[in-house]
């Protein structure tokens, strides 16, 4: 009888100790994260972390020369993917980590600190998180530290995947979704990737892949990695994707695309500055514009009654477009002629210009638009400039253009595309939104941007 009681008590102790280990201890995690050999932490995990079994963090980055607005589109591809992936085993606790913003090509203010910027500088991350499980980079560092990491900033990335296109995308005339490991790949050749410059990350494996297909193909890649390294109950994995722009949309333009896009509301300080500017310089506000803007994006509904402010907004892309896309990009004189004609048609007297034109080009444009009330946003002080930075100034431009009575954009410009999307969400008629500046003022042989209506 005593032996039986002894056996029962031992079994009970084993069960209790196992349960406690699965939900509250972090010993196994030290093997994953610490760079110090044979050091195990005795700290206990917070309860909220202990219940999150099989946590996976997916970091990503985009080709360094790519601009601000294409990066926003890459985010949508991954957000839709992560939202769907989180519904499948063993990815229920997957998190998408937003990459810090590096200094981009169009951010010309060299005197401003525009390096390693969080997404919250430009966007309402809480709004984005209501669509998909995303973390700003600083939130990721805080989140992962709760698993019992002894010494920051060392976080081991299990595998970094550098993506490349296949040389022949249409094998025998057919596009197949596939990925293939590149055997000859030296990590040292790719250290310019911004994510690899984060000092707190330490990559365990670096793999080059040729990748062809939609973002959902990443699910097969991640599942393959998890099968190679069988996860225990409380294991944590960190993966990183470089050149994420290589992956294609899986559901471009459908309901999920637009849900992700609608969740990308701008940071409140930028929205407030744009509203104050429209009121002060353009005599316009949300009440007069009659746009759709409920407190949260989930409350938005099909709507086509927006009027907009009493001004024309035009995005005139210059810079590399003027040099490399001369067949479709108008001269300043041609653009001015088209602007004047549209203002006469709409009986408007004010035009708002969003452009990356140089100071000399702006002077010439004003000369072509004599007797036209031309407006362009510039920060009202050095303090405001330091607050919003170059990326924030571009967003304010987009907000002001999005609220105009009528909008004209530049052919194949991602900046223009983002304004189209914003106006679709606000509820403007398509004929007031999907307009394109032509190469020639006569509008002969004009190439127009595509029209893709919002889907609810």
N, C-alpha and C positions, 0 to 999 in steps of 0.2 A: 504493500500500500504506500509506504514511504517513497519507494522507488518511482511508483506511478505519479505521485504528487511532484516529485523532483523533475521528472520528464516533462510534465505539463507546465511547470513553472519555467523551465528552460525554454520551451517552445514559445511561451507567452513573451518572455524577454526578447527572444530573437525577433518575433513579429513586431513588437513595439519598437525595437531599435531600428528595424528595417523601415518601418513607416516614418519614424522620425528622420531618418536619413533622406528619404525620398522627398520630403516636403520642406525641410528646414536647414539642412546642412549644405555646405558649398565645397567640401573637400575635393570632390572630383573635378570641379571647375578650375582649381588652381593648376592642374596639369595642362589645361587648355590655354590659360592666359599668361601665367607667370613665366618670365624668362629665367628665373632662378631655378636651378635643378633641385629636385627632391625637397621642395618646400611646400608644405600643405598648410592651408589656413584652417584655424579652428573656429572662425567666426560663423555665425549662423546667418542664413539668408532671411531677408524680410519676408513676411508672409505672402505679400503680393507677388514676389518673385518666386518663392517656393512652389506656388501653384501653377507657374508657367513652365510646364515641361516642354522640352524640345524647342527652345527659343532659337530662331534663326534671324540674323540681321543680314540684309542685302544692301551693300554699299554700291554706288555706281558713280561714274564720271563720264564726261563727254569730251570729244576731241577738242583740245585747247583753243584752236582758232574759231570754233563755232560761237555764234552770237547768243545774246540773251533770250531772244524769242524762240529760236529753235530749241534751246535748252528747256524752255517751258513745254514745248510739244513732246520732247523726249520724256519729261516727267509724266505726262498724261499716259503715254504708252505703258510705263512701268506701274503707275498707280492703278490702272484698270487691271493689269496682270496680277499685282499683289492682292488686290481686293478679291479676285477670283481664286487665287492660289490659297488664300487664308481659309477657304471653305473646304479644303482637301487635307487629308492626312498625308504626311505628318507635319503639315505647314500651318497648323491653326495658330501658332504663335510667331508667325513671320512678321518682320518689321522692315519697311523700306527706309533707308537712311538718306536724307537729302544732302547732297554734296555741298561743301562750302563754296561760295562764289569767289572765283579768282578774278583778278583784274582782266577785263575783257577788251577786245580790240577797240570797241566803240567808246570805252570809258577813257576819255582823253585827259581828264583832270589829274595830272600826275602829282599834284600837291596834296591830294586827298588820300587817306588810307582806305584803299578799296581792295583789300586782300583778305581772304578767309572770312567773308561776310556770311552771316546766317540767312536762311530763307525768310525768317521773320522780319528782316530788314525791309523786305519788299512785299511779302504776302502774309495773309492771315493763316498761320499754320494750323490753328485750332479748327478753322473752317475746312481746311484740306483734310485734317485728321478725321472729320466726320464722314468722309468718303472712304478713305483707305488708311491702314495702320502705318503712318509715316512719322518719322522723328527728325527734327533738326539735328545737325551734327553734334552740337553741345548736349542736346537731350539724349542722344545715343551714348555719349561718354558717361553721362550721369546714370543712364538706365543700366548699362552693362556693369558699372562699378558696384551695383547692388547685388551682384552675384557673388561677391566675396573676393574681388580682385585685390590683391595685397598692395601692389605698388603701381600707380599710374605713372606715366601715360602708356604703358606697354599693353597693347591689345593685339592678340595674334589673329591674323586673317588666314583662315584655313586654305583658301585658294583665291588668287587673283586671276581673272580671265581677261585677256586682252583680245578684243574682237577685230577681225579683218573681213573684208568682203572676199568672196570667191572670185577668182579671175574670170571664170566663165559662168555667169549667173544663169544662163539658159542652156543647160546641157541637152544637146540634141533638140533644141528648140523648146524645151519644157522647163519651167521653174519648179524646182523641188526644194522643200524645206529640209535643211540638213546642217550639221556642224561637224568640223573635222579638226583634230589637234594638229598643230604645226610642230613638227619635231625639232626643227632648227629655229630656236627662239631664244635670244639673249635678253634677260631682263634689263641689263645695263643700257640697252638701246632705247628703252621706253621710260626712263626715269623722269622725263619732262611732264608725264601725266601728273596732274595736280594732286590727285588723291594719294599718290605714292609719296608726296612731299609732306604729308601730315606726320609729324614726328612721333605721335602716339601709336601709329599703326606699324605692325611688323608682320610682313607676309611670310607664310610658311612655304607656299608653293606658288609659282608663277607659270601660267599656262597660256600659250597663244592659240587662238582658235580661228578658223575660217567659219563664218556664220552666215547663214542665208535663210531667212524666214521671219515669221511673226514673233512677237515677244513671248508667246506661249511656249515656244521651243525652249526658252530658258527654264521652264518647269522640268523638262526632260533632263536638262543639264544638271540642275540642282538635285533632282531625285537620284541621278547617277552618282553624284558626289556623296550623298547621304548613304547610299548603298555600300559605297567603298569604305565609309567610316561609320559603322553602325552606331547610332546615337543611343546613349543610355537615357534613363528617365529625365535627369536634370541637365544633360549636356547642352552647351550653347555653341552654335556655329556662326561664324562670320565669313561671308563671301563678298567679293567685289567684282564688278563688271566695268571694264574700261572700254571706251568708245561705244557707249550704249546707244548712240544714234544709229548704229548699224542695224539694230533690231527694228522691225517694222510694226506698225499698228496691227493689232488683231481685230479691233472693232472700231475702225476709224469712222467718225461721223454718225455713229448710232447713239442710242440712248445712254449707254455706259460712257462713251467718249464725252458726251455733253454733261453728264453728271460730274465726271471728274473735272471737266473744264469749268463748270459753274461753281464748284467748290473752291476754285483758285481765286478767291477774292483778295483784293490788294490790302496791304497794311493800312490801318485806319489813319495814321498821320498823313499818308500820301493822299488818301481819299479826301481828307479834310482840306488840304492845301488846294487840291483841284477844285473843290466846291467853292472855296473862298475866292479863287481866281475867276471862276465863271461868273460869280455874283458881282465881283468888282469890275472886271474888264469886259465882260460879255453880257452883263445884265440878265443873267440866266441862273436858274436853280432847279432842283428836282421837281418842285411843285409845278413850275411853268413848263418844264420839259415833259412831264407826265410819263416818266420812264418807270419800268418795273424794277423795284429794288426793296424787297421785304428784308426784315432783319437777318434772316438766315436763308441760304440758297435753297434749302429743302422746300421752302414755301413758294418758290417760283412756279408759275404756271404758264401755259401757252398764252401769248399776249402779243398783239400787233397794233397797239394804239399809241405808242410813244410819238411825241411831236418833236422834241429836241429844242435846244436853244436857238435863238434867232441869229444864227451865223452858219457859214459854210466852213467845214474843216477839210484840210487837204494834207496828205502825207506825201512829201516830195523827197524821194530817196536820191541822194547824191553819192559822194565818196566813191567806193569801188564800183557801184552800179553805173555811174556816169562814165567810168573808164572801161569797164568790162562788159557792159550790156547796152552798148550804144544803139543797137537795133530796136530796142524796146523802151529805153529810158529817154524821156523828152528833154530838150534843152530848157533852160529857165524861161526863155522867151516863149517857147511853145507851151510850157506849163502855165505861164501867166495868161496867155491868150485863152486857154481852155478854162481857167479859173474865172476870168472876166465874163466869158460867155455863160457859164453856169450860174454865176451870181445874177446876171441880168434875167436869166430864165426863171430863177427862183425869187426874184425881187428882194435880194439880200444886199446889204451894204458892208458887211463885216466878214472877213475871212481869217480863220485861225490856221497858221502854218506850223506843221510838225516836220522838221527836217534835220538832216545832218550836214547841211550845206555850210560852207566856210563863211567867214565874215564878209568877204568880197562878194561871194555869190548872193548872200542875203541883201547886200546893198544893190546889186543888179536887179534882183527880184522886186525890190521895193520900187525901183525906177520903172520897171515894166508895169507895176500895179499902181500907178499914180491915181490919186483921187479915190482910192479904195482903202477902207479902214482895215489895215493888216495888223494882226496880233500874233505874238509868239511868247510862250512862257519862258521866263528866266527867273532864277531864284532872287528874292527880294533883298537878301543879305548873305554875307559870307557864312553866317551861322546856319541859315536855312540850307545853303548849299552843302555844308558839312553834315547836316542832318539827313538830307535825302540822297546825297551822292548822285553820280551820273545815272545809275540804274533807276533811282527814284524819279529823276527828272524825266526819263523816257516813259515811265509809267504814268506820270502826271500828263504828259503829252497824249498818251493813249486814252486816258480818262476824259480829257477835254474833247478829243476827237470823237469819242464814243457818244457824247451827249449832244453833238451838233445836229442841226436840222437836216443836214445833208453831208455826206462824206465821199471823198474821192481819194483812192489810194494809188500805190505804185505797183506795177506788174511784178508778180512773183516775190514780193517783199514779205518776209515773215512778220515784220512790224505791222504792215497793213493787214495781214491775216488775223492777227490778234485783235485788232480794232473791229474787223468784221464780226468776229466771235462775240466780242463784248456788246456790240450793237444788237446782235441777234438775241442775246440774253436780256437786254434792256427792253426789247420789244419794238424795234423800228421796222417799218415796211422795207422789204428787200430792195426796192428800187431806190431808196435813199441811202443804202449801205454798199451794195456790191458794184461800185463804180471804180473805173481805172483810168488813170492818165494815159493818153495815147502818145506815141512817138511824135506824130505830126498833129498840128493844131486842126487840120482839116478832118482828123479822126479817120482817115482812110487807112485800110489794112491794119486796123487796130487789134492788138491782142489783149483779151480781157482775162481777169482772174476768174477762177471757178466760183460757182455759187453752191454753198452747202448749207441748207436751212437747219435750224435747231430742231432737235428731236426730244420729246419728253416721254 
